[in-house]
Amino acid sequence: MIAELKPKHERQNFLVQDDRLDHAVAFLWKDPQTKETVGASYQGTFIDYERFGERGTYKHIDKNSTANHGFNLKIGDPKQLKFFESSIDLLSYAALNRDQLNDTWLVSMEGLKHHVISHYFGEAVSELRKKQAFPQSIEICVDNDRAGHIFYEKEQLMGAVDPFTNQKVRCERGIANDWQVPKEYKVIYEEVAKEMKVEPEAIMAIHKTENNLQLTNQLVSAHKVNASFGQQLSVNDSIEAINLKDICREVAKELKGCERVDGTYDFDRFYQEKGDINAQILFSYKAEQYYKGYKNHEHEFVPEVKK
């Protein structure tokens, strides 16, 4: 992958095999201005659950690495910025989308780190200013799990205004496998929708918005919302299983009262007074986006949703 994206003389400047560290690959963090190595992260190349736990592989960040940096690849001008949880995720994305990587800066946060996003966005702004240009998009490409969704939820509030076009640049959702839906839920959504005379896609959208299609009572959000599929749990609260069909019926009943004349749904009304104004706007917007996506068949039913 590096061989295809970078000139021959630069390839060894990004990846180094280090067999001393459990057969790990070292991802070298390069400063875009000085080209100097400012840090490194290591990813093991063999699986050993006994030694490395659930992750299964060796993973480490060099202790002398510069803060707010990460492994990164820049192709052309940094007009599109994409941020990933790990270097491996970055390379996987690059391999699958190599033909679309024009004027793109791929950055690994080595976790979920707002300061890494701020740093590289600032670098991109400085570089493009010389050409009277500005970053066109920021995409958060994190895992499809609770931590990833909450991180994106916080980052999407971040934004900047392009001084040359006066257009606002927002963080976009680039969560992998975000449109996958457990196949086992399909019958329940459709059965309840038929019974209550609402659209199954609307029920799915609420379920996805509130707890990322989980079967537990834990809300997937940093906000406090009086949600149907989950609540904000305290450290002393236990995570419990939910009855999907019963909650789908409750949601369908509420949706019926929010149905518009054209058959769509008023999600602003659905979430009215269920949280503070920011939470209401956020949840309504998310539900609307997922609903439209499901109606456009952007989703797929799968035996198991990937993270």
Secondary structure as a PSIPRED ss2 file (coil, helix, strand):
# PSIPRED VFORMAT (PSIPRED V4.0)

   1 M C   1.000  0.000  0.000
   2 I H   0.000  1.000  0.000
   3 A H   0.000  1.000  0.000
   4 E H   0.000  1.000  0.000
   5 L H   0.000  1.000  0.000
   6 K C   1.000  0.000  0.000
   7 P C   1.000  0.000  0.000
   8 K H   0.000  1.000  0.000
   9 H H   0.000  1.000  0.000
  10 E H   0.000  1.000  0.000
  11 R H   0.000  1.000  0.000
  12 Q H   0.000  1.000  0.000
  13 N H   0.000  1.000  0.000
  14 F C   1.000  0.000  0.000
  15 L E   0.000  0.000  1.000
  16 V E   0.000  0.000  1.000
  17 Q E   0.000  0.000  1.000
  18 D E   0.000  0.000  1.000
  19 D C   1.000  0.000  0.000
  20 R C   1.000  0.000  0.000
  21 L C   1.000  0.000  0.000
  22 D C   1.000  0.000  0.000
  23 H C   1.000  0.000  0.000
  24 A E   0.000  0.000  1.000
  25 V E   0.000  0.000  1.000
  26 A E   0.000  0.000  1.000
  27 F E   0.000  0.000  1.000
  28 L E   0.000  0.000  1.000
  29 W E   0.000  0.000  1.000
  30 K E   0.000  0.000  1.000
  31 D C   1.000  0.000  0.000
  32 P C   1.000  0.000  0.000
  33 Q C   1.000  0.000  0.000
  34 T C   1.000  0.000  0.000
  35 K C   1.000  0.000  0.000
  36 E C   1.000  0.000  0.000
  37 T E   0.000  0.000  1.000
  38 V E   0.000  0.000  1.000
  39 G E   0.000  0.000  1.000
  40 A E   0.000  0.000  1.000
  41 S E   0.000  0.000  1.000
  42 Y E   0.000  0.000  1.000
  43 Q E   0.000  0.000  1.000
  44 G E   0.000  0.000  1.000
  45 T C   1.000  0.000  0.000
  46 F C   1.000  0.000  0.000
  47 I C   1.000  0.000  0.000
  48 D C   1.000  0.000  0.000
  49 Y H   0.000  1.000  0.000
  50 E H   0.000  1.000  0.000
  51 R H   0.000  1.000  0.000
  52 F H   0.000  1.000  0.000
  53 G H   0.000  1.000  0.000
  54 E H   0.000  1.000  0.000
  55 R H   0.000  1.000  0.000
  56 G C   1.000  0.000  0.000
  57 T C   1.000  0.000  0.000
  58 Y C   1.000  0.000  0.000
  59 K E   0.000  0.000  1.000
  60 H E   0.000  0.000  1.000
  61 I E   0.000  0.000  1.000
  62 D C   1.000  0.000  0.000
  63 K C   1.000  0.000  0.000
  64 N C   1.000  0.000  0.000
  65 S C   1.000  0.000  0.000
  66 T C   1.000  0.000  0.000
  67 A C   1.000  0.000  0.000
  68 N C   1.000  0.000  0.000
  69 H C   1.000  0.000  0.000
  70 G C   1.000  0.000  0.000
  71 F C   1.000  0.000  0.000
  72 N E   0.000  0.000  1.000
  73 L E   0.000  0.000  1.000
  74 K E   0.000  0.000  1.000
  75 I E   0.000  0.000  1.000
  76 G C   1.000  0.000  0.000
  77 D C   1.000  0.000  0.000
  78 P C   1.000  0.000  0.000
  79 K C   1.000  0.000  0.000
  80 Q E   0.000  0.000  1.000
  81 L E   0.000  0.000  1.000
  82 K E   0.000  0.000  1.000
  83 F E   0.000  0.000  1.000
  84 F E   0.000  0.000  1.000
  85 E C   1.000  0.000  0.000
  86 S C   1.000  0.000  0.000
  87 S H   0.000  1.000  0.000
  88 I H   0.000  1.000  0.000
  89 D H   0.000  1.000  0.000
  90 L H   0.000  1.000  0.000
  91 L H   0.000  1.000  0.000
  92 S H   0.000  1.000  0.000
  93 Y H   0.000  1.000  0.000
  94 A H   0.000  1.000  0.000
  95 A H   0.000  1.000  0.000
  96 L H   0.000  1.000  0.000
  97 N C   1.000  0.000  0.000
  98 R H   0.000  1.000  0.000
  99 D H   0.000  1.000  0.000
 100 Q H   0.000  1.000  0.000
 101 L C   1.000  0.000  0.000
 102 N C   1.000  0.000  0.000
 103 D C   1.000  0.000  0.000
 104 T E   0.000  0.000  1.000
 105 W E   0.000  0.000  1.000
 106 L E   0.000  0.000  1.000
 107 V E   0.000  0.000  1.000
 108 S E   0.000  0.000  1.000
 109 M C   1.000  0.000  0.000
 110 E C   1.000  0.000  0.000
 111 G C   1.000  0.000  0.000
 112 L C   1.000  0.000  0.000
 113 K C   1.000  0.000  0.000
 114 H H   0.000  1.000  0.000
 115 H H   0.000  1.000  0.000
 116 V H   0.000  1.000  0.000
 117 I H   0.000  1.000  0.000
 118 S H   0.000  1.000  0.000
 119 H H   0.000  1.000  0.000
 120 Y H   0.000  1.000  0.000
 121 F H   0.000  1.000  0.000
 122 G H   0.000  1.000  0.000
 123 E H   0.000  1.000  0.000
 124 A H   0.000  1.000  0.000
 125 V H   0.000  1.000  0.000
 126 S H   0.000  1.000  0.000
 127 E H   0.000  1.000  0.000
 128 L H   0.000  1.000  0.000
 129 R H   0.000  1.000  0.000
 130 K C   1.000  0.000  0.000
 131 K C   1.000  0.000  0.000
 132 Q C   1.000  0.000  0.000
 133 A C   1.000  0.000  0.000
 134 F C   1.000  0.000  0.000
 135 P C   1.000  0.000  0.000
 136 Q C   1.000  0.000  0.000
 137 S E   0.000  0.000  1.000
 138 I E   0.000  0.000  1.000
 139 E E   0.000  0.000  1.000
 140 I E   0.000  0.000  1.000
 141 C E   0.000  0.000  1.000
 142 V C   1.000  0.000  0.000
 143 D C   1.000  0.000  0.000
 144 N C   1.000  0.000  0.000
 145 D C   1.000  0.000  0.000
 146 R H   0.000  1.000  0.000
 147 A H   0.000  1.000  0.000
 148 G H   0.000  1.000  0.000
 149 H H   0.000  1.000  0.000
 150 I H   0.000  1.000  0.000
 151 F H   0.000  1.000  0.000
 152 Y H   0.000  1.000  0.000
 153 E H   0.000  1.000  0.000
 154 K H   0.000  1.000  0.000
 155 E H   0.000  1.000  0.000
 156 Q C   1.000  0.000  0.000
 157 L C   1.000  0.000  0.000
 158 M C   1.000  0.000  0.000
 159 G E   0.000  0.000  1.000
 160 A E   0.000  0.000  1.000
 161 V E   0.000  0.000  1.000
 162 D C   1.000  0.000  0.000
 163 P C   1.000  0.000  0.000
 164 F C   1.000  0.000  0.000
 165 T C   1.000  0.000  0.000
 166 N C   1.000  0.000  0.000
 167 Q C   1.000  0.000  0.000
 168 K E   0.000  0.000  1.000
 169 V E   0.000  0.000  1.000
 170 R E   0.000  0.000  1.000
 171 C E   0.000  0.000  1.000
 172 E E   0.000  0.000  1.000
 173 R E   0.000  0.000  1.000
 174 G C   1.000  0.000  0.000
 175 I C   1.000  0.000  0.000
 176 A C   1.000  0.000  0.000
 177 N C   1.000  0.000  0.000
 178 D C   1.000  0.000  0.000
 179 W C   1.000  0.000  0.000
 180 Q E   0.000  0.000  1.000
 181 V E   0.000  0.000  1.000
 182 P E   0.000  0.000  1.000
 183 K H   0.000  1.000  0.000
 184 E H   0.000  1.000  0.000
 185 Y H   0.000  1.000  0.000
 186 K H   0.000  1.000  0.000
 187 V H   0.000  1.000  0.000
 188 I H   0.000  1.000  0.000
 189 Y H   0.000  1.000  0.000
 190 E H   0.000  1.000  0.000
 191 E H   0.000  1.000  0.000
 192 V H   0.000  1.000  0.000
 193 A H   0.000  1.000  0.000
 194 K H   0.000  1.000  0.000
 195 E H   0.000  1.000  0.000
 196 M H   0.000  1.000  0.000
 197 K C   1.000  0.000  0.000
 198 V C   1.000  0.000  0.000
 199 E C   1.000  0.000  0.000
 200 P H   0.000  1.000  0.000
 201 E H   0.000  1.000  0.000
 202 A H   0.000  1.000  0.000
 203 I H   0.000  1.000  0.000
 204 M H   0.000  1.000  0.000
 205 A H   0.000  1.000  0.000
 206 I H   0.000  1.000  0.000
 207 H H   0.000  1.000  0.000
 208 K H   0.000  1.000  0.000
 209 T H   0.000  1.000  0.000
 210 E H   0.000  1.000  0.000
 211 N H   0.000  1.000  0.000
 212 N C   1.000  0.000  0.000
 213 L C   1.000  0.000  0.000
 214 Q C   1.000  0.000  0.000
 215 L C   1.000  0.000  0.000
 216 T E   0.000  0.000  1.000
 217 N C   1.000  0.000  0.000
 218 Q E   0.000  0.000  1.000
 219 L C   1.000  0.000  0.000
 220 V C   1.000  0.000  0.000
 221 S C   1.000  0.000  0.000
 222 A C   1.000  0.000  0.000
 223 H C   1.000  0.000  0.000
 224 K C   1.000  0.000  0.000
 225 V E   0.000  0.000  1.000
 226 N C   1.000  0.000  0.000
 227 A C   1.000  0.000  0.000
 228 S C   1.000  0.000  0.000
 229 F C   1.000  0.000  0.000
 230 G C   1.000  0.000  0.000
 231 Q E   0.000  0.000  1.000
 232 Q C   1.000  0.000  0.000
 233 L C   1.000  0.000  0.000
 234 S C   1.000  0.000  0.000
 235 V C   1.000  0.000  0.000
 236 N C   1.000  0.000  0.000
 237 D C   1.000  0.000  0.000
 238 S C   1.000  0.000  0.000
 239 I C   1.000  0.000  0.000
 240 E C   1.000  0.000  0.000
 241 A E   0.000  0.000  1.000
 242 I C   1.000  0.000  0.000
 243 N C   1.000  0.000  0.000
 244 L H   0.000  1.000  0.000
 245 K H   0.000  1.000  0.000
 246 D H   0.000  1.000  0.000
 247 I H   0.000  1.000  0.000
 248 C H   0.000  1.000  0.000
 249 R H   0.000  1.000  0.000
 250 E H   0.000  1.000  0.000
 251 V H   0.000  1.000  0.000
 252 A H   0.000  1.000  0.000
 253 K H   0.000  1.000  0.000
 254 E H   0.000  1.000  0.000
 255 L H   0.000  1.000  0.000
 256 K H   0.000  1.000  0.000
 257 G C   1.000  0.000  0.000
 258 C C   1.000  0.000  0.000
 259 E E   0.000  0.000  1.000
 260 R C   1.000  0.000  0.000
 261 V C   1.000  0.000  0.000
 262 D C   1.000  0.000  0.000
 263 G C   1.000  0.000  0.000
 264 T C   1.000  0.000  0.000
 265 Y E   0.000  0.000  1.000
 266 D C   1.000  0.000  0.000
 267 F H   0.000  1.000  0.000
 268 D H   0.000  1.000  0.000
 269 R H   0.000  1.000  0.000
 270 F H   0.000  1.000  0.000
 271 Y C   1.000  0.000  0.000
 272 Q C   1.000  0.000  0.000
 273 E C   1.000  0.000  0.000
 274 K C   1.000  0.000  0.000
 275 G E   0.000  0.000  1.000
 276 D C   1.000  0.000  0.000
 277 I H   0.000  1.000  0.000
 278 N H   0.000  1.000  0.000
 279 A H   0.000  1.000  0.000
 280 Q H   0.000  1.000  0.000
 281 I H   0.000  1.000  0.000
 282 L H   0.000  1.000  0.000
 283 F H   0.000  1.000  0.000
 284 S H   0.000  1.000  0.000
 285 Y H   0.000  1.000  0.000
 286 K H   0.000  1.000  0.000
 287 A H   0.000  1.000  0.000
 288 E H   0.000  1.000  0.000
 289 Q H   0.000  1.000  0.000
 290 Y H   0.000  1.000  0.000
 291 Y H   0.000  1.000  0.000
 292 K H   0.000  1.000  0.000
 293 G H   0.000  1.000  0.000
 294 Y H   0.000  1.000  0.000
 295 K H   0.000  1.000  0.000
 296 N C   1.000  0.000  0.000
 297 H C   1.000  0.000  0.000
 298 E C   1.000  0.000  0.000
 299 H C   1.000  0.000  0.000
 300 E E   0.000  0.000  1.000
 301 F E   0.000  0.000  1.000
 302 V E   0.000  0.000  1.000
 303 P C   1.000  0.000  0.000
 304 E C   1.000  0.000  0.000
 305 V C   1.000  0.000  0.000
 306 K C   1.000  0.000  0.000
 307 K C   1.000  0.000  0.000
